């Protein structure tokens, strides 16, 4: 661990930790107060879109940042991302309608998509393989403080000052952490581009727009009972998104080809499963089980802290357990957590059961999430860290967006009726995708997440 804080790495380590801290603060605060925001602006039907829009535009930011990080180094795209993120916070905080809030969230997403691409490419380029599991675990630890205090503070701020200050109050944090992070990133040089084909930004835009059309078609078809009108939207979205997506991810990703392609696909299926359920945990506690915003925040806190514990556990086990064993274990734990949420909704169990179930799911996410990234970095040729990091981030965001969006269509379909049924359907869909992800783990790269026995020994001794 002390090697991460050596003088030549100290600025990078501190910068990445602070960067993830502000992303975590925003994410946990928004998911906690979003039920309050939706009631205030009268936009429960757009609840899912307030989350999905953020993720869809993050895909564009992620691809743009991956290209720029390889071309110019990570500092320049990071600054651009901060400016976009701050503008989105201001727009959402001043929103007078749910549509305006969704637009603000979309602007935030453009900026937020930059952060993981910059972080992953920096880790792949600046750190040896033996230190990467520890760095990923350390970054996960940056979620602890926001996870412990963020949901409770967000609930308190919304109650005392109003929900708008949950957005506006984050602006100073973005400015302060951004300055520190830029200092750490400025020392990383651009990659050698001689053999590294680039992602095309237009493909990211087409993928994002196509997925948006598909989700809009699902919402229109199921929520508004307009199935004839929804078909053309879904078809048009698929025509736009699928060819573009194929060019953005490693060849064979959509068919789960063994090795790197299956790893990238697994990341998308994992985030679909987790965030397809996570996005509706607070809504299920407050709107269905009639718990308080503070109780909903406890579920977010529990999952966040457990995620960090899982990330540290995988770092300790990374030299002894195969990466796919860690991923399978994590997926099984997440599926157990989703099952607990379904029982909470369907059988009217105490809110404490839902909090415990989602805390357990967070542990599974910590175990499964990092090993996929580490396997991708292990398999990535030198000089292509930015491109393949963007592929992982794209899969991350696409999985999160589609999981949240499909769940949102189910919730919107029952927003004026049996909301319990809509949320249950969202959880069931997430679980089904998680089972598919389990099946695909057989195609993941073999071996541990560190490249060689010598590196594994170094990681253990560090």
C-alpha positions as CSV (number, residue, x, y, z in Angstrom):
1,X,0.0,0.0,0.0
2,X,2.8,2.4,0.8
3,X,4.1,2.1,-2.8
4,X,0.9,3.9,-3.9
5,X,1.8,6.9,-1.7
6,X,5.5,7.0,-2.9
7,X,6.5,10.6,-3.8
8,X,6.2,9.8,-7.6
9,X,2.7,8.5,-7.2
10,X,1.3,10.5,-4.3
11,X,-0.4,13.2,-6.4
12,X,-2.0,10.7,-8.7
13,X,-3.3,8.6,-5.9
14,X,-4.7,11.6,-4.0
15,X,-6.2,13.1,-7.2
16,X,-8.1,9.9,-8.1
17,X,-9.4,9.4,-4.6
18,X,-10.7,13.0,-4.4
19,X,-12.2,12.7,-7.9
20,X,-14.2,9.6,-7.0
21,X,-15.3,11.3,-3.8
22,X,-17.2,14.0,-5.6
23,X,-18.7,11.6,-8.1
24,X,-19.8,9.4,-5.1
25,X,-21.2,12.4,-3.3
26,X,-23.4,13.4,-6.2
27,X,-24.5,9.8,-7.0
28,X,-25.5,8.9,-3.5
29,X,-27.1,12.3,-2.8
30,X,-29.3,12.2,-5.9
31,X,-30.5,8.7,-5.5
32,X,-31.5,9.5,-1.9
33,X,-33.6,12.6,-2.6
34,X,-34.9,11.8,-6.1
35,X,-38.3,10.5,-4.8
36,X,-38.7,13.9,-3.1
37,X,-37.7,15.7,-6.3
38,X,-40.2,13.7,-8.4
39,X,-43.0,14.5,-6.0
40,X,-42.1,18.2,-5.9
41,X,-42.0,18.5,-9.7
42,X,-44.9,16.2,-10.4
43,X,-42.8,13.9,-12.6
44,X,-42.9,10.3,-11.3
45,X,-43.3,9.0,-14.8
46,X,-39.9,10.6,-15.6
47,X,-38.3,9.1,-12.5
48,X,-36.3,6.6,-14.4
49,X,-35.2,9.1,-17.1
50,X,-33.7,11.4,-14.4
51,X,-31.2,8.5,-13.9
52,X,-31.1,7.1,-17.4
53,X,-30.3,10.4,-19.1
54,X,-27.3,10.8,-16.9
55,X,-25.9,7.4,-17.9
56,X,-26.7,7.8,-21.6
57,X,-24.8,11.0,-22.0
58,X,-22.0,9.6,-19.7
59,X,-21.3,7.2,-22.6
60,X,-20.5,10.1,-24.9
61,X,-18.3,11.7,-22.2
62,X,-16.5,8.4,-21.6
63,X,-15.6,7.8,-25.3
64,X,-14.6,11.4,-25.8
65,X,-12.4,11.2,-22.7
66,X,-10.8,7.9,-23.7
67,X,-9.8,9.4,-27.1
68,X,-8.5,12.6,-25.5
69,X,-6.6,10.8,-22.8
70,X,-4.7,8.7,-25.3
71,X,-4.1,11.8,-27.6
72,X,-3.3,14.5,-25.1
73,X,-3.0,12.9,-21.7
74,X,-5.7,12.8,-19.0
75,X,-5.6,16.3,-17.6
76,X,-7.3,18.2,-20.5
77,X,-10.4,16.0,-20.8
78,X,-10.7,16.0,-17.0
79,X,-11.0,19.8,-16.9
80,X,-13.6,19.8,-19.6
81,X,-15.5,17.1,-17.7
82,X,-15.5,19.2,-14.5
83,X,-17.0,22.2,-16.3
84,X,-19.8,20.2,-17.9
85,X,-20.5,18.4,-14.6
86,X,-20.8,21.7,-12.7
87,X,-23.1,23.2,-15.3
88,X,-25.4,20.2,-15.0
89,X,-25.5,20.6,-11.2
90,X,-26.5,24.2,-11.6
91,X,-29.2,23.4,-14.2
92,X,-30.7,20.6,-12.1
93,X,-30.6,22.7,-8.9
94,X,-32.6,25.5,-10.6
95,X,-35.0,23.2,-12.4
96,X,-38.7,24.2,-12.5
97,X,-40.0,21.0,-14.1
98,X,-39.0,17.4,-14.3
99,X,-38.0,17.8,-18.0
100,X,-35.5,20.6,-17.0
101,X,-34.2,18.3,-14.3
102,X,-33.7,15.5,-16.8
103,X,-31.8,18.0,-19.1
104,X,-29.6,19.0,-16.2
105,X,-28.9,15.4,-15.4
106,X,-28.0,14.8,-19.0
107,X,-25.4,17.6,-18.9
108,X,-24.0,16.2,-15.6
109,X,-23.6,12.9,-17.3
110,X,-21.5,14.3,-20.1
111,X,-19.0,15.5,-17.5
112,X,-19.3,12.5,-15.2
113,X,-18.5,10.1,-18.0
114,X,-15.0,11.6,-18.2
115,X,-14.1,10.6,-14.7
116,X,-13.9,6.8,-14.9
117,X,-12.3,6.8,-18.3
118,X,-9.6,9.1,-17.0
119,X,-9.1,7.2,-13.8
120,X,-9.0,3.7,-15.5
121,X,-6.6,4.8,-18.3
122,X,-4.4,6.5,-15.7
123,X,-4.2,3.4,-13.6
124,X,-3.4,1.2,-16.6
125,X,-0.8,3.6,-17.9
126,X,0.9,4.8,-14.7
127,X,0.8,1.8,-12.3
128,X,2.3,-1.7,-12.6
129,X,-0.1,-4.6,-12.7
130,X,0.7,-5.7,-9.1
131,X,-0.5,-2.3,-7.7
132,X,-3.7,-2.1,-9.7
133,X,-5.9,-4.2,-7.4
134,X,-4.9,-2.1,-4.4
135,X,-5.5,1.1,-6.3
136,X,-9.0,0.0,-7.4
137,X,-9.7,-1.0,-3.8
138,X,-8.4,2.4,-2.6
139,X,-10.6,4.2,-5.1
140,X,-13.6,2.2,-3.8
141,X,-12.7,3.4,-0.3
142,X,-13.3,6.9,-1.5
143,X,-17.0,6.0,-1.4
144,X,-17.0,5.3,2.3
145,X,-17.2,8.8,3.6
146,X,-19.9,9.9,1.1
147,X,-21.6,6.5,1.7
148,X,-21.7,6.9,5.5
149,X,-22.7,10.6,5.6
150,X,-23.9,11.5,2.2
151,X,-27.4,10.0,2.2
152,X,-28.2,11.3,5.7
153,X,-26.8,14.8,4.8
154,X,-28.7,14.8,1.6
155,X,-31.9,13.9,3.4
156,X,-31.3,16.6,6.0
157,X,-30.4,19.3,3.4
158,X,-33.6,18.4,1.5
159,X,-35.7,18.7,4.6
160,X,-34.2,21.9,6.0
161,X,-33.1,23.9,2.9
162,X,-34.9,22.1,0.1
163,X,-33.8,19.5,-2.4
164,X,-32.3,22.1,-4.8
165,X,-29.4,22.6,-2.4
166,X,-28.5,18.9,-2.7
167,X,-27.3,19.8,-6.3
168,X,-26.1,23.4,-5.8
169,X,-24.3,22.5,-2.6
170,X,-22.0,20.1,-4.4
171,X,-20.5,22.9,-6.7
172,X,-17.8,23.9,-4.2
173,X,-16.7,20.3,-3.7
174,X,-16.3,19.8,-7.5
175,X,-14.1,22.9,-7.7
176,X,-11.8,22.0,-4.8
177,X,-11.3,18.3,-5.6
178,X,-10.9,19.1,-9.3
179,X,-7.9,21.4,-8.6
180,X,-6.1,18.6,-6.7
181,X,-6.9,15.9,-9.2
182,X,-5.6,18.0,-12.2
183,X,-2.2,18.4,-10.4
184,X,-1.9,14.6,-10.1
185,X,-3.0,13.9,-13.7
186,X,-0.9,16.5,-15.4
187,X,2.3,14.4,-15.1
188,X,0.9,11.5,-17.3
189,X,1.9,11.8,-20.9
190,X,-0.2,10.8,-23.9
191,X,0.1,7.3,-25.2
192,X,2.0,6.2,-28.3
193,X,-0.7,6.2,-30.9
194,X,1.1,4.3,-33.6
195,X,-1.0,1.2,-33.4
196,X,-4.1,2.2,-31.5
197,X,-7.3,2.7,-33.5
198,X,-9.6,5.2,-31.9
199,X,-13.2,5.2,-30.9
200,X,-15.3,7.5,-33.1
201,X,-17.3,10.0,-31.0
202,X,-20.1,9.8,-33.5
203,X,-20.5,6.1,-32.7
204,X,-21.0,7.0,-29.0
205,X,-23.6,9.6,-29.9
206,X,-25.4,7.1,-32.1
207,X,-25.3,4.4,-29.4
208,X,-26.6,6.8,-26.8
209,X,-29.4,8.1,-29.1
210,X,-30.3,4.6,-30.2
211,X,-30.6,3.3,-26.6
212,X,-32.7,6.4,-25.7
213,X,-35.1,5.6,-28.6
214,X,-35.4,2.0,-27.5
215,X,-36.1,3.0,-23.9
216,X,-38.6,5.7,-25.0
217,X,-40.3,3.0,-27.1
218,X,-40.6,0.7,-24.1
219,X,-41.9,3.5,-21.9
220,X,-44.4,4.6,-24.6
221,X,-45.5,1.0,-25.2
222,X,-45.9,-0.2,-21.6
223,X,-46.6,3.0,-19.7
224,X,-49.0,4.7,-22.1
225,X,-50.3,1.5,-23.7
226,X,-49.3,2.7,-27.1
227,X,-47.8,-0.5,-28.5
228,X,-48.3,0.3,-32.3
229,X,-46.5,3.6,-31.9
230,X,-43.7,2.2,-29.8
231,X,-42.5,-0.4,-32.3
232,X,-40.9,1.9,-34.9
233,X,-39.1,3.7,-32.1
234,X,-37.6,0.5,-30.8
235,X,-36.6,-0.7,-34.3
236,X,-35.1,2.7,-35.2
237,X,-33.1,2.7,-31.9
238,X,-31.7,-0.8,-32.6
239,X,-30.7,0.2,-36.1
240,X,-28.9,3.2,-34.8
241,X,-27.3,1.7,-31.7
242,X,-26.1,-1.9,-32.6
243,X,-23.7,-1.2,-35.5
244,X,-22.2,1.8,-33.6
245,X,-21.9,-0.2,-30.4
246,X,-20.0,-3.0,-32.3
247,X,-17.4,-0.4,-33.3
248,X,-17.0,0.9,-29.7
249,X,-16.3,-2.4,-28.0
250,X,-13.8,-5.2,-28.7
251,X,-14.7,-7.4,-31.6
252,X,-16.9,-10.3,-30.4
253,X,-18.3,-8.5,-27.3
254,X,-21.9,-8.8,-28.3
255,X,-21.5,-12.5,-28.9
256,X,-19.6,-13.0,-25.7
257,X,-16.4,-14.3,-27.4
258,X,-13.9,-15.7,-24.9
259,X,-11.4,-13.5,-23.4
260,X,-11.4,-9.7,-23.4
261,X,-14.8,-9.4,-25.3
262,X,-16.6,-11.5,-22.7
263,X,-15.1,-9.5,-19.9
264,X,-16.4,-6.2,-21.4
265,X,-19.8,-7.7,-21.9
266,X,-19.8,-9.1,-18.3
267,X,-19.2,-5.6,-17.0
268,X,-22.3,-4.3,-18.8
269,X,-24.5,-7.2,-17.6
270,X,-23.2,-6.8,-14.0
271,X,-24.1,-3.1,-13.9
272,X,-27.5,-3.8,-15.5
273,X,-28.2,-6.2,-12.7
274,X,-27.0,-4.0,-9.8
275,X,-28.2,-0.6,-10.9
276,X,-31.4,-1.9,-12.5
277,X,-32.3,-2.8,-8.9
278,X,-30.4,-0.1,-7.0
279,X,-32.2,2.7,-8.8
280,X,-35.5,1.7,-7.3
281,X,-34.5,0.7,-3.8
282,X,-35.2,4.1,-2.3
283,X,-38.5,4.4,-4.2
284,X,-39.6,1.0,-2.9
285,X,-38.8,1.9,0.7
286,X,-40.4,5.3,0.6
287,X,-43.3,4.9,-1.8
288,X,-44.3,1.3,-1.3
289,X,-43.2,0.5,2.3
290,X,-43.8,4.1,3.4
291,X,-40.4,4.4,5.1
292,X,-38.6,7.7,5.6
293,X,-36.0,9.3,3.4
294,X,-33.5,8.6,6.1
295,X,-34.3,4.9,6.1
296,X,-33.9,4.9,2.3
297,X,-30.6,6.5,2.8
298,X,-29.5,3.8,5.2
299,X,-30.0,1.2,2.3
300,X,-27.7,3.4,0.1
301,X,-25.2,3.7,2.9
302,X,-25.1,0.0,3.7
303,X,-24.6,-1.0,0.0
304,X,-21.9,1.6,-0.4
305,X,-19.9,0.6,2.6
306,X,-20.3,-3.1,1.8
307,X,-19.2,-2.5,-1.8
308,X,-15.9,-1.0,-0.4
309,X,-15.5,-4.0,1.9
310,X,-16.0,-6.3,-1.1
311,X,-13.4,-4.3,-3.1
312,X,-10.8,-4.7,-0.4
313,X,-11.6,-8.4,-0.1
314,X,-11.0,-8.9,-3.8
315,X,-7.7,-7.0,-3.6
316,X,-6.6,-9.4,-0.9
317,X,-7.7,-12.4,-2.8
318,X,-6.6,-11.3,-6.3
319,X,-3.3,-13.2,-6.3
320,X,-4.9,-16.5,-5.1
321,X,-8.5,-16.6,-6.6
322,X,-9.2,-16.7,-10.3
323,X,-10.8,-13.5,-11.4
324,X,-13.9,-15.3,-12.7
325,X,-14.3,-17.0,-9.3
326,X,-14.5,-13.6,-7.6
327,X,-17.0,-12.4,-10.3
328,X,-19.2,-15.5,-9.9
329,X,-19.2,-15.2,-6.1
330,X,-20.1,-11.5,-6.3
331,X,-22.9,-12.1,-8.8
332,X,-24.5,-14.8,-6.7
333,X,-24.5,-12.5,-3.7
334,X,-26.1,-9.7,-5.7
335,X,-28.8,-12.0,-6.8
336,X,-29.5,-12.9,-3.2
337,X,-29.8,-9.2,-2.4
338,X,-32.3,-8.7,-5.3
339,X,-34.3,-11.7,-4.0
340,X,-34.5,-10.0,-0.6
341,X,-35.9,-6.8,-2.2
342,X,-38.5,-8.8,-4.1
343,X,-39.7,-10.3,-0.8
344,X,-39.7,-6.9,0.8
345,X,-42.2,-5.7,-1.8
346,X,-44.3,-8.7,-2.3
347,X,-44.7,-9.9,1.2
348,X,-44.6,-6.7,3.1
349,X,-41.5,-7.5,5.2
350,X,-40.1,-4.8,7.5
351,X,-38.0,-2.0,5.9
352,X,-35.0,-3.4,7.8
353,X,-35.1,-6.5,5.6
354,X,-34.7,-4.3,2.5
355,X,-31.8,-2.4,4.0
356,X,-30.0,-5.6,5.0
357,X,-30.7,-7.2,1.6
358,X,-29.2,-4.3,-0.3
359,X,-26.2,-4.1,2.0
360,X,-25.5,-7.7,1.1
361,X,-25.8,-6.9,-2.6
362,X,-23.2,-4.1,-2.2
363,X,-20.7,-6.7,-0.9
364,X,-21.3,-8.8,-4.0
365,X,-20.8,-5.8,-6.3
366,X,-17.5,-5.0,-4.6
367,X,-16.3,-8.5,-5.2
368,X,-17.4,-8.7,-8.8
369,X,-16.8,-5.2,-10.2
370,X,-13.1,-4.6,-9.8
371,X,-11.9,-8.0,-11.1
372,X,-13.6,-7.4,-14.5
373,X,-11.8,-4.1,-14.9
374,X,-8.5,-5.7,-13.8
375,X,-8.9,-8.6,-16.3
376,X,-9.5,-6.1,-19.1
377,X,-6.4,-4.1,-18.1
378,X,-4.4,-7.3,-18.0
379,X,-5.5,-8.2,-21.5
380,X,-5.1,-4.7,-23.0
381,X,-2.0,-4.1,-25.3
382,X,0.3,-1.3,-24.3
383,X,-0.8,2.1,-25.6
384,X,-4.5,1.2,-25.8
385,X,-5.4,1.8,-22.1
386,X,-7.5,4.8,-22.9
387,X,-9.5,3.0,-25.7
388,X,-10.2,-0.2,-23.7
389,X,-10.8,1.7,-20.5
390,X,-13.4,3.7,-22.4
391,X,-14.9,0.3,-23.6
392,X,-15.2,-0.9,-20.0
393,X,-16.7,2.5,-19.0
394,X,-19.1,2.4,-22.0
395,X,-20.3,-1.1,-21.0
396,X,-20.6,0.1,-17.4
397,X,-22.8,3.0,-18.4
398,X,-24.8,1.2,-21.0
399,X,-25.6,-1.6,-18.6
400,X,-26.6,0.9,-15.9
401,X,-28.6,3.0,-18.3
402,X,-30.5,0.1,-19.8
403,X,-31.1,-1.5,-16.5
404,X,-32.4,1.7,-15.0
405,X,-34.4,2.5,-18.2
406,X,-36.1,-0.8,-18.5
407,X,-36.9,-0.8,-14.9
408,X,-38.2,2.8,-15.3
409,X,-40.5,1.7,-18.1
410,X,-42.0,-1.0,-15.7
411,X,-42.4,1.6,-12.9
412,X,-43.9,4.2,-15.3
413,X,-46.4,1.6,-16.5
414,X,-47.8,1.3,-13.0
415,X,-47.1,4.8,-11.7
416,X,-50.8,5.6,-11.5
417,X,-51.9,2.2,-10.3
418,X,-50.1,-0.7,-8.6
419,X,-46.6,0.8,-8.1
420,X,-45.6,-2.2,-6.1
421,X,-46.0,-4.4,-9.2
422,X,-43.9,-2.0,-11.4
423,X,-41.0,-2.0,-8.9
424,X,-41.2,-5.8,-8.5
425,X,-41.0,-6.2,-12.3
426,X,-37.9,-4.0,-12.3
427,X,-36.2,-6.2,-9.7
428,X,-37.2,-9.4,-11.6
429,X,-35.7,-8.1,-14.9
430,X,-32.5,-7.2,-13.1
431,X,-32.3,-10.7,-11.6
432,X,-32.8,-12.3,-15.0
433,X,-29.9,-10.4,-16.5
434,X,-27.7,-11.3,-13.5
435,X,-28.4,-15.0,-14.2
436,X,-27.3,-14.4,-17.8
437,X,-24.1,-12.8,-16.5
438,X,-23.4,-15.8,-14.4
439,X,-23.6,-18.1,-17.4
440,X,-21.1,-15.9,-19.4
441,X,-18.5,-16.0,-16.7
442,X,-17.3,-19.3,-18.2
443,X,-16.0,-17.3,-21.1
444,X,-13.9,-14.9,-19.1
445,X,-10.1,-14.9,-19.2
446,X,-8.6,-17.6,-17.0
447,X,-6.2,-16.9,-14.2
448,X,-5.9,-14.2,-11.5
449,X,-6.3,-10.5,-12.2
450,X,-2.5,-10.0,-11.9
451,X,-0.6,-11.1,-15.0
452,X,2.1,-13.4,-13.9
453,X,3.2,-15.4,-10.8
454,X,6.0,-12.9,-10.2
455,X,3.5,-10.0,-10.1
456,X,1.1,-12.0,-8.0
457,X,3.9,-12.5,-5.4
458,X,4.8,-8.8,-5.5
459,X,1.1,-7.9,-4.9
460,X,1.0,-10.2,-1.9
461,X,4.1,-8.8,-0.4
462,X,3.2,-5.1,-0.9
